[in-house]
């Protein structure tokens, strides 16, 4: 089992920045690829970014590329999502997830946090 707890969501003006964090506990953190997904009301869960367990390989959705950065600290068992230049289309519940293999689709992730809300004012 892996337990994930997100933090850092909130209200920010368009063009501003937020940093989301996800703290993990349970099984060996570095064995898992970590991802961030988001879900807006009435929409499906959307891939945002992912990072491998140890190699540092990352992948991003086109909609956030060059604005968002995913990183992890295996010693502290955390994964972060730095979000810059936030846009009116970015508001959603943001979820941290862990996968035993490399993946960018939600169904491949085994463990999920409870989510943190991001709101962007124009």
C-alpha positions, 0 to 999 in steps of 0.5 A: 500500500502507498498512501498519498496526501496532496497539499498546496492548492488554492486561489491564484490570479491568472498568470500566477504560480502555485506549487503542489506537493504530494507526500507518500508513505508506505512501500518503497517510494522510489519504485513508483512512477508518480503522476499528477492528474486533474479533473474539472467539474463535469470532465474526465480525469486528465493527465498533467505530468509524470516522472519515473522512479529514479531516472528522472524522465518526465512527460507532460500534457501539451496543455501544460508543457513549458509552464508546469514542472514535476519533480520528486525527492525520493529521500523525502518521499515527496513529489511536487508540481510547480505551476507557472503562468496559470490560465483560466483553463487550469482550475481543477482538482489536482490528484497525485498518483503512483504507478508500478510502471511508467504510464500517462493514463489514469487507469495505470495508476494504482494509488491516488491521493484525495486531491487538492483544489486549484482555482484561477481568477481572471 
